[in-house]
Amino acid sequence: SHRKLIPALYNLYLKGRLPESFRIFGTAGRGWTDEDLRSISLDGLTRFSRTPVNERAWTSFSKNLTYHSGDAARPETYHQINDRLKALEGGEANRMYYLATPPEYFLEIINNLAAAGLLEENGGWRRVVIEKPFGSNLESARSLNRSIHAVMHEKQVYRIDHYLGK
């Protein structure tokens, strides 16, 4: 994330291509805080961004970075994420969940998102971005696709190469 995603999002921000009210909400098992995410992200920008870091722009951009420490295998993590997102959003909002995770966790995360109601489109859209590899062969890709469609609609799924995400 700090090498590819954050620099790409920061550059979109600099070009005015992100919505006014965007939020980047990272989650993983590390015991980080919002400030830890911001520090690691700034380091990534300094090292990997195509454009130099503008201090004023970074200050504004970084206010939109939030982090939640949680275990992706535990259902309560998703309820905690939902509670924090609702508090940050202050009403209906669109959400895109970007799974920059190892492929073996795709289904577990998607099923937990669904079980916690995080994929329901009640006022705002919900999308899940899945980086390839999408299965290890044709049959495993079809099986993964069937499992995904059991909890969400095709219009909610984006399958991409991680370089496209950049």
Z-matrix of the N, CA and C atoms (Angstrom, degrees):
N
C 1 1.452
C 2 1.522 1 111.88
N 3 1.320 2 117.08 1 -43.34
C 4 1.465 3 118.83 2 -177.16
C 5 1.530 4 112.41 3 -73.21
N 6 1.336 5 116.82 4 -22.12
C 7 1.468 6 120.15 5 179.73
C 8 1.519 7 113.10 6 -87.52
N 9 1.330 8 117.25 7 -34.11
C 10 1.464 9 120.72 8 -173.02
C 11 1.533 10 112.81 9 -118.06
N 12 1.315 11 116.71 10 -57.76
C 13 1.468 12 120.06 11 -170.87
C 14 1.532 13 113.61 12 -68.53
N 15 1.313 14 116.78 13 -50.94
C 16 1.469 15 118.48 14 -177.71
C 17 1.530 16 110.97 15 -62.70
N 18 1.341 17 119.62 16 -46.53
C 19 1.472 18 117.58 17 175.99
C 20 1.532 19 113.11 18 -59.15
N 21 1.321 20 117.48 19 -38.80
C 22 1.470 21 119.94 20 179.17
C 23 1.526 22 110.62 21 -65.22
N 24 1.320 23 117.25 22 -44.16
C 25 1.465 24 120.82 23 179.63
C 26 1.530 25 111.11 24 -67.30
N 27 1.312 26 116.77 25 -39.11
C 28 1.463 27 120.63 26 177.51
C 29 1.535 28 110.70 27 -61.47
N 30 1.324 29 116.39 28 -43.64
C 31 1.463 30 119.69 29 178.62
C 32 1.528 31 111.60 30 -65.68
N 33 1.327 32 117.92 31 -36.36
C 34 1.467 33 120.17 32 173.56
C 35 1.528 34 110.18 33 -63.11
N 36 1.314 35 116.33 34 -40.29
C 37 1.458 36 121.39 35 177.88
C 38 1.533 37 110.62 36 -60.52
N 39 1.322 38 116.27 37 -46.45
C 40 1.466 39 120.50 38 179.88
C 41 1.529 40 111.78 39 -59.47
N 42 1.336 41 115.76 40 -33.53
C 43 1.468 42 120.85 41 -178.76
C 44 1.532 43 112.43 42 -86.33
N 45 1.341 44 117.29 43 1.03
C 46 1.456 45 120.83 44 -179.72
C 47 1.513 46 113.78 45 73.32
N 48 1.320 47 117.17 46 26.99
C 49 1.465 48 121.43 47 -176.31
C 50 1.525 49 114.28 48 -102.98
N 51 1.317 50 117.02 49 10.37
C 52 1.465 51 120.58 50 173.18
C 53 1.529 52 107.58 51 -108.89
N 54 1.327 53 116.78 52 149.20
C 55 1.470 54 118.74 53 177.66
C 56 1.532 55 110.53 54 -61.21
N 57 1.308 56 115.43 55 155.82
C 58 1.472 57 120.20 56 179.75
C 59 1.525 58 112.08 57 -57.15
N 60 1.304 59 116.54 58 -40.17
C 61 1.467 60 120.29 59 -176.33
C 62 1.526 61 110.42 60 -108.81
N 63 1.323 62 116.33 61 66.32
C 64 1.459 63 119.88 62 176.88
C 65 1.525 64 109.42 63 -97.60
N 66 1.307 65 114.99 64 158.62
C 67 1.453 66 122.05 65 176.75
C 68 1.516 67 107.18 66 -142.75
N 69 1.313 68 116.89 67 132.26
C 70 1.467 69 122.40 68 173.44
C 71 1.522 70 105.56 69 -107.39
N 72 1.310 71 114.83 70 115.02
C 73 1.460 72 121.53 71 -173.13
C 74 1.523 73 107.51 72 -117.66
N 75 1.324 74 116.76 73 101.88
C 76 1.454 75 121.07 74 -179.93
C 77 1.510 76 111.16 75 -90.27
N 78 1.315 77 114.58 76 146.70
C 79 1.459 78 118.61 77 175.69
C 80 1.521 79 109.54 78 -145.07
N 81 1.309 80 115.00 79 141.27
C 82 1.469 81 122.53 80 177.30
C 83 1.524 82 107.15 81 -166.73
N 84 1.301 83 115.94 82 -177.67
C 85 1.453 84 120.87 83 -176.69
C 86 1.523 85 114.51 84 -82.21
N 87 1.321 86 117.11 85 -9.99
C 88 1.462 87 119.58 86 179.58
C 89 1.531 88 110.24 87 -66.67
N 90 1.299 89 116.82 88 145.23
C 91 1.461 90 121.44 89 -179.61
C 92 1.522 91 112.46 90 -81.65
N 93 1.292 92 117.71 91 47.59
C 94 1.463 93 122.33 92 -178.23
C 95 1.524 94 111.99 93 -82.24
N 96 1.331 95 113.36 94 166.40
C 97 1.460 96 122.61 95 171.67
C 98 1.536 97 107.31 96 -114.14
N 99 1.313 98 116.56 97 177.41
C 100 1.464 99 120.71 98 174.34
C 101 1.529 100 109.95 99 -56.80
N 102 1.328 101 116.28 100 -42.58
C 103 1.466 102 120.42 101 -178.64
C 104 1.523 103 111.96 102 -65.29
N 105 1.328 104 117.37 103 -35.21
C 106 1.474 105 120.08 104 176.10
C 107 1.526 106 110.11 105 -62.59
N 108 1.325 107 116.40 106 -45.53
C 109 1.467 108 120.07 107 178.50
C 110 1.525 109 110.47 108 -60.32
N 111 1.312 110 116.15 109 -43.45
C 112 1.470 111 119.94 110 -179.89
C 113 1.527 112 111.26 111 -63.62
N 114 1.300 113 117.40 112 -41.40
C 115 1.463 114 121.48 113 -179.80
C 116 1.529 115 111.37 114 -64.88
N 117 1.321 116 116.78 115 -46.98
C 118 1.468 117 121.17 116 178.54
C 119 1.518 118 110.02 117 -64.00
N 120 1.326 119 117.00 118 -38.84
C 121 1.466 120 121.41 119 179.88
C 122 1.525 121 111.10 120 -66.09
N 123 1.311 122 116.99 121 -41.89
C 124 1.459 123 120.42 122 178.27
C 125 1.523 124 110.39 123 -64.06
N 126 1.315 125 116.81 124 -41.08
C 127 1.462 126 120.39 125 176.27
C 128 1.530 127 110.21 126 -60.13
N 129 1.331 128 116.46 127 -43.39
C 130 1.466 129 120.30 128 178.01
C 131 1.514 130 111.93 129 -62.71
N 132 1.313 131 116.48 130 -41.75
C 133 1.468 132 120.18 131 177.96
C 134 1.522 133 111.03 132 -62.20
N 135 1.320 134 115.36 133 -46.29
C 136 1.459 135 120.36 134 -178.82
C 137 1.527 136 110.94 135 -59.62
N 138 1.312 137 116.49 136 -38.13
C 139 1.473 138 120.91 137 -176.20
C 140 1.519 139 113.97 138 -88.21
N 141 1.360 140 118.48 139 -32.35
C 142 1.458 141 119.23 140 -167.66
C 143 1.526 142 116.20 141 -122.34
N 144 1.325 143 118.86 142 -7.90
C 145 1.461 144 120.02 143 -177.41
C 146 1.528 145 111.27 144 -73.40
N 147 1.333 146 115.16 145 146.93
C 148 1.471 147 120.68 146 176.76
C 149 1.515 148 111.29 147 -71.59
N 150 1.303 149 117.04 148 -23.46
C 151 1.464 150 121.07 149 -179.22
C 152 1.521 151 109.36 150 -117.33
N 153 1.320 152 116.98 151 148.40
C 154 1.473 153 119.22 152 177.56
C 155 1.526 154 110.83 153 -63.06
N 156 1.322 155 115.39 154 153.39
C 157 1.459 156 120.34 155 179.44
C 158 1.525 157 108.99 156 -75.64
N 159 1.318 158 115.12 157 126.37
C 160 1.453 159 122.73 158 174.93
C 161 1.524 160 105.99 159 -94.46
N 162 1.329 161 116.87 160 118.25
C 163 1.469 162 120.70 161 -172.88
C 164 1.531 163 112.55 162 -57.70
N 165 1.310 164 117.18 163 -43.64
C 166 1.471 165 120.59 164 -179.68
C 167 1.532 166 111.15 165 -65.47
N 168 1.345 167 115.42 166 -44.78
C 169 1.468 168 119.58 167 178.94
C 170 1.530 169 110.24 168 -64.65
N 171 1.336 170 117.05 169 -41.29
C 172 1.466 171 120.00 170 179.30
C 173 1.529 172 110.82 171 -61.74
N 174 1.317 173 117.50 172 -43.06
C 175 1.464 174 121.23 173 179.47
C 176 1.521 175 110.35 174 -58.14
N 177 1.316 176 116.96 175 -44.06
C 178 1.465 177 121.50 176 179.78
C 179 1.534 178 110.89 177 -68.91
N 180 1.328 179 116.64 178 -47.12
C 181 1.463 180 122.13 179 -179.63
C 182 1.525 181 111.24 180 -61.03
N 183 1.328 182 116.28 181 -45.37
C 184 1.472 183 120.35 182 -172.67
C 185 1.525 184 113.16 183 -67.08
N 186 1.321 185 117.50 184 -20.62
C 187 1.465 186 120.02 185 176.70
C 188 1.527 187 111.20 186 -63.99
N 189 1.314 188 116.55 187 -18.53
C 190 1.459 189 121.95 188 -178.48
C 191 1.524 190 113.10 189 -94.99
N 192 1.327 191 117.27 190 5.43
C 193 1.465 192 121.78 191 178.33
C 194 1.523 193 109.89 192 -96.97
N 195 1.305 194 115.38 193 124.36
C 196 1.464 195 121.87 194 -179.56
C 197 1.521 196 108.19 195 -131.03
N 198 1.317 197 116.55 196 147.94
C 199 1.463 198 120.63 197 -178.88
C 200 1.524 199 110.12 198 -130.76
N 201 1.325 200 114.43 199 143.16
C 202 1.462 201 120.76 200 174.96
C 203 1.522 202 108.27 201 -131.32
N 204 1.296 203 116.44 202 123.22
C 205 1.454 204 121.39 203 177.05
C 206 1.525 205 108.87 204 -86.07
N 207 1.326 206 115.86 205 125.04
C 208 1.456 207 118.95 206 -179.80
C 209 1.510 208 111.65 207 -166.64
N 210 1.288 209 115.81 208 161.57
C 211 1.457 210 123.57 209 -179.24
C 212 1.525 211 108.62 210 -94.73
N 213 1.330 212 117.05 211 118.25
C 214 1.469 213 122.16 212 -177.06
C 215 1.528 214 112.49 213 -62.22
N 216 1.313 215 117.82 214 -18.51
C 217 1.462 216 121.02 215 -179.54
C 218 1.527 217 112.35 216 -86.07
N 219 1.315 218 118.02 217 -10.28
C 220 1.470 219 121.57 218 -175.96
C 221 1.524 220 110.55 219 -101.46
N 222 1.332 221 117.69 220 120.21
C 223 1.462 222 121.06 221 -178.86
C 224 1.535 223 113.97 222 -56.00
N 225 1.330 224 118.31 223 -33.84
C 226 1.458 225 119.47 224 -178.49
C 227 1.534 226 112.33 225 -64.19
N 228 1.331 227 116.98 226 -25.68
C 229 1.470 228 120.37 227 176.56
C 230 1.523 229 110.39 228 -57.26
N 231 1.323 230 117.47 229 -40.14
C 232 1.464 231 121.91 230 -176.39
C 233 1.526 232 111.72 231 -71.86
N 234 1.318 233 116.65 232 -33.18
C 235 1.463 234 120.13 233 175.25
C 236 1.535 235 109.83 234 -69.12
N 237 1.324 236 116.45 235 -38.68
C 238 1.464 237 120.35 236 176.54
C 239 1.537 238 110.54 237 -63.95
N 240 1.319 239 116.30 238 -43.50
C 241 1.467 240 120.71 239 177.97
C 242 1.524 241 109.70 240 -59.98
N 243 1.318 242 116.58 241 -46.30
C 244 1.460 243 120.32 242 -179.58
C 245 1.529 244 111.22 243 -60.39
N 246 1.318 245 116.48 244 -43.48
C 247 1.465 246 120.26 245 179.10
C 248 1.528 247 110.88 246 -61.07
N 249 1.321 248 117.03 247 -44.80
C 250 1.476 249 120.26 248 -179.54
C 251 1.522 250 110.86 249 -66.43
N 252 1.342 251 116.91 250 -41.83
C 253 1.462 252 119.54 251 179.46
C 254 1.529 253 111.22 252 -62.84
N 255 1.321 254 116.35 253 -44.14
C 256 1.474 255 119.76 254 178.92
C 257 1.529 256 110.95 255 -59.49
N 258 1.318 257 116.79 256 -41.35
C 259 1.464 258 120.27 257 179.31
C 260 1.533 259 110.89 258 -65.40
N 261 1.318 260 117.10 259 -38.82
C 262 1.468 261 120.90 260 179.68
C 263 1.523 262 111.61 261 -71.76
N 264 1.315 263 116.46 262 -37.29
C 265 1.466 264 120.98 263 -174.98
C 266 1.531 265 112.64 264 -77.06
N 267 1.300 266 116.89 265 -36.15
C 268 1.455 267 120.06 266 -179.98
C 269 1.515 268 113.75 267 66.22
N 270 1.299 269 118.99 268 28.32
C 271 1.463 270 123.73 269 -179.42
C 272 1.517 271 109.96 270 148.23
N 273 1.317 272 115.63 271 -169.82
C 274 1.462 273 119.70 272 -178.74
C 275 1.527 274 110.84 273 -63.06
N 276 1.315 275 115.10 274 140.85
C 277 1.465 276 120.46 275 -179.69
C 278 1.525 277 109.34 276 -152.52
N 279 1.295 278 115.58 277 155.76
C 280 1.454 279 121.57 278 172.35
C 281 1.525 280 108.37 279 -81.47
N 282 1.320 281 115.38 280 146.47
C 283 1.466 282 119.89 281 178.25
C 284 1.513 283 110.12 282 -135.32
N 285 1.326 284 114.51 283 137.12
C 286 1.455 285 121.38 284 173.28
C 287 1.525 286 106.73 285 -122.84
N 288 1.315 287 116.05 286 122.44
C 289 1.453 288 121.86 287 178.20
C 290 1.526 289 107.32 288 -99.53
N 291 1.308 290 116.77 289 115.86
C 292 1.458 291 122.55 290 -177.53
C 293 1.520 292 108.12 291 -101.79
N 294 1.330 293 116.76 292 111.33
C 295 1.462 294 121.04 293 -175.93
C 296 1.526 295 110.33 294 -89.26
N 297 1.305 296 115.91 295 81.41
C 298 1.466 297 121.76 296 174.90
C 299 1.527 298 106.41 297 -88.39
N 300 1.323 299 114.35 298 63.72
C 301 1.460 300 121.85 299 -174.66
C 302 1.520 301 109.13 300 -130.32
N 303 1.311 302 117.63 301 163.65
C 304 1.468 303 119.09 302 173.15
C 305 1.532 304 109.74 303 -59.90
N 306 1.327 305 117.76 304 142.87
C 307 1.464 306 122.12 305 -176.03
C 308 1.526 307 115.10 306 -55.53
N 309 1.316 308 117.87 307 -28.24
C 310 1.467 309 119.14 308 -178.53
C 311 1.529 310 112.49 309 -66.84
N 312 1.326 311 118.05 310 -12.08
C 313 1.457 312 121.09 311 179.46
C 314 1.526 313 113.88 312 -100.16
N 315 1.328 314 118.61 313 -6.85
C 316 1.464 315 121.35 314 -176.62
C 317 1.527 316 112.56 315 -51.51
N 318 1.327 317 116.29 316 -56.27
C 319 1.473 318 119.44 317 -175.96
C 320 1.517 319 112.71 318 -64.97
N 321 1.309 320 117.26 319 -41.51
C 322 1.466 321 120.06 320 179.31
C 323 1.532 322 110.21 321 -59.39
N 324 1.316 323 116.70 322 -45.42
C 325 1.467 324 120.32 323 -179.53
C 326 1.522 325 110.64 324 -66.51
N 327 1.323 326 117.09 325 -46.99
C 328 1.467 327 120.37 326 -179.49
C 329 1.523 328 111.14 327 -61.55
N 330 1.320 329 117.49 328 -43.17
C 331 1.467 330 120.25 329 178.82
C 332 1.536 331 111.38 330 -64.77
N 333 1.324 332 117.33 331 -37.99
C 334 1.470 333 120.10 332 177.10
C 335 1.523 334 111.49 333 -69.79
N 336 1.340 335 117.80 334 -38.25
C 337 1.468 336 120.40 335 174.68
C 338 1.531 337 109.98 336 -58.80
N 339 1.332 338 115.51 337 -45.19
C 340 1.470 339 120.09 338 -179.33
C 341 1.528 340 111.31 339 -65.31
N 342 1.314 341 117.21 340 -45.31
C 343 1.468 342 121.19 341 -177.92
C 344 1.530 343 111.63 342 -62.08
N 345 1.330 344 117.08 343 -31.44
C 346 1.467 345 120.88 344 -179.79
C 347 1.529 346 112.13 345 -87.94
N 348 1.334 347 117.03 346 1.98
C 349 1.456 348 120.87 347 178.77
C 350 1.525 349 114.20 348 79.58
N 351 1.322 350 117.16 349 12.42
C 352 1.462 351 121.23 350 -175.91
C 353 1.533 352 113.84 351 -78.21
N 354 1.326 353 117.11 352 -7.46
C 355 1.468 354 120.08 353 178.42
C 356 1.526 355 112.32 354 -102.90
N 357 1.332 356 116.88 355 -3.70
C 358 1.464 357 120.57 356 -178.90
C 359 1.523 358 110.40 357 -72.23
N 360 1.311 359 115.58 358 133.90
C 361 1.460 360 121.48 359 -178.18
C 362 1.531 361 109.81 360 -100.90
N 363 1.310 362 115.45 361 81.22
C 364 1.468 363 122.21 362 179.11
C 365 1.528 364 109.10 363 -110.69
N 366 1.310 365 116.92 364 73.43
C 367 1.457 366 120.42 365 179.57
C 368 1.504 367 113.32 366 113.52
N 369 1.288 368 118.69 367 -36.74
C 370 1.462 369 123.13 368 176.77
C 371 1.511 370 109.24 369 -128.56
N 372 1.324 371 116.75 370 154.97
C 373 1.461 372 118.63 371 178.79
C 374 1.521 373 110.91 372 -80.82
N 375 1.324 374 114.86 373 158.56
C 376 1.461 375 122.75 374 177.68
C 377 1.522 376 107.51 375 -129.65
N 378 1.332 377 115.79 376 129.86
C 379 1.452 378 121.46 377 179.01
C 380 1.521 379 108.83 378 -132.37
N 381 1.338 380 115.28 379 150.95
C 382 1.460 381 121.67 380 174.99
C 383 1.523 382 107.28 381 -125.43
N 384 1.320 383 115.38 382 124.71
C 385 1.463 384 121.56 383 176.83
C 386 1.519 385 107.06 384 -100.78
N 387 1.330 386 114.91 385 124.76
C 388 1.455 387 121.20 386 -179.14
C 389 1.520 388 108.27 387 -116.66
N 390 1.335 389 115.49 388 120.31
C 391 1.459 390 119.86 389 177.13
C 392 1.525 391 109.28 390 -79.57
N 393 1.328 392 115.10 391 146.58
C 394 1.455 393 117.30 392 175.72
C 395 1.516 394 109.37 393 -70.61
N 396 1.272 395 120.53 394 157.23
C 397 1.454 396 125.38 395 14.41
C 398 1.533 397 112.08 396 -81.07
N 399 1.302 398 114.32 397 139.90
C 400 1.451 399 122.53 398 179.49
C 401 1.530 400 106.68 399 -104.89
N 402 1.318 401 115.45 400 83.71
C 403 1.465 402 120.89 401 -173.64
C 404 1.520 403 110.20 402 87.34
N 405 1.308 404 115.31 403 166.45
C 406 1.474 405 119.92 404 -179.29
C 407 1.521 406 112.07 405 -104.27
N 408 1.336 407 116.22 406 -12.32
C 409 1.463 408 122.33 407 175.87
C 410 1.536 409 106.76 408 -159.49
N 411 1.331 410 116.73 409 -178.86
C 412 1.460 411 119.89 410 -175.84
C 413 1.525 412 112.10 411 -60.01
N 414 1.322 413 117.92 412 -45.50
C 415 1.464 414 120.28 413 -177.61
C 416 1.527 415 111.79 414 -65.62
N 417 1.322 416 118.17 415 -42.72
C 418 1.469 417 119.43 416 179.88
C 419 1.536 418 110.30 417 -68.03
N 420 1.327 419 117.84 418 -33.32
C 421 1.471 420 120.82 419 175.92
C 422 1.524 421 110.13 420 -65.87
N 423 1.326 422 116.87 421 -42.28
C 424 1.472 423 120.22 422 177.81
C 425 1.523 424 111.22 423 -64.61
N 426 1.314 425 116.35 424 -40.31
C 427 1.462 426 120.73 425 179.24
C 428 1.534 427 110.24 426 -64.71
N 429 1.318 428 117.13 427 -44.31
C 430 1.458 429 121.40 428 177.22
C 431 1.527 430 110.37 429 -60.63
N 432 1.308 431 116.05 430 -42.26
C 433 1.460 432 121.28 431 179.07
C 434 1.535 433 111.14 432 -61.82
N 435 1.329 434 117.36 433 -44.63
C 436 1.469 435 120.84 434 178.40
C 437 1.530 436 110.75 435 -60.72
N 438 1.312 437 116.49 436 -43.18
C 439 1.469 438 120.74 437 -179.87
C 440 1.524 439 111.38 438 -64.64
N 441 1.308 440 117.00 439 -39.34
C 442 1.465 441 121.07 440 178.13
C 443 1.523 442 110.07 441 -65.30
N 444 1.333 443 116.63 442 -44.98
C 445 1.459 444 120.40 443 -178.92
C 446 1.523 445 112.81 444 -66.98
N 447 1.317 446 117.64 445 -15.79
C 448 1.463 447 120.50 446 176.43
C 449 1.536 448 111.19 447 -69.87
N 450 1.345 449 117.52 448 -22.59
C 451 1.466 450 119.80 449 -176.56
C 452 1.527 451 114.35 450 -122.73
N 453 1.335 452 117.47 451 -6.36
C 454 1.461 453 119.65 452 179.61
C 455 1.519 454 111.20 453 -154.65
N 456 1.323 455 115.15 454 160.55
C 457 1.457 456 121.67 455 -179.17
C 458 1.527 457 110.61 456 -83.99
N 459 1.318 458 115.21 457 153.83
C 460 1.463 459 120.69 458 179.48
C 461 1.533 460 111.71 459 -56.00
N 462 1.320 461 117.55 460 -37.54
C 463 1.471 462 120.10 461 -178.46
C 464 1.527 463 112.10 462 -64.09
N 465 1.317 464 117.65 463 -13.51
C 466 1.461 465 121.61 464 -179.80
C 467 1.524 466 112.89 465 -91.84
N 468 1.336 467 117.57 466 -6.45
C 469 1.462 468 121.61 467 -172.63
C 470 1.522 469 111.12 468 -109.03
N 471 1.318 470 115.79 469 131.23
C 472 1.467 471 122.29 470 171.86
C 473 1.518 472 107.39 471 -122.64
N 474 1.316 473 116.19 472 121.99
C 475 1.460 474 121.40 473 177.00
C 476 1.519 475 106.63 474 -106.72
N 477 1.318 476 116.75 475 120.61
C 478 1.460 477 118.90 476 -175.61
C 479 1.525 478 112.13 477 -137.15
N 480 1.289 479 114.54 478 159.27
C 481 1.444 480 122.24 479 168.51
C 482 1.527 481 106.72 480 -77.98
N 483 1.304 482 119.24 481 143.03
C 484 1.461 483 119.68 482 -175.59
C 485 1.523 484 112.31 483 -64.07
N 486 1.331 485 118.63 484 -23.55
C 487 1.458 486 119.32 485 175.86
C 488 1.522 487 111.26 486 -72.82
N 489 1.326 488 117.47 487 -28.33
C 490 1.463 489 120.22 488 173.99
C 491 1.522 490 109.26 489 -66.64
N 492 1.328 491 116.96 490 -36.45
C 493 1.464 492 120.67 491 176.32
C 494 1.515 493 111.93 492 -61.30
N 495 1.313 494 115.92 493 -34.68
C 496 1.466 495 120.21 494 177.09
C 497 1.513 496 110.06 495 -70.33
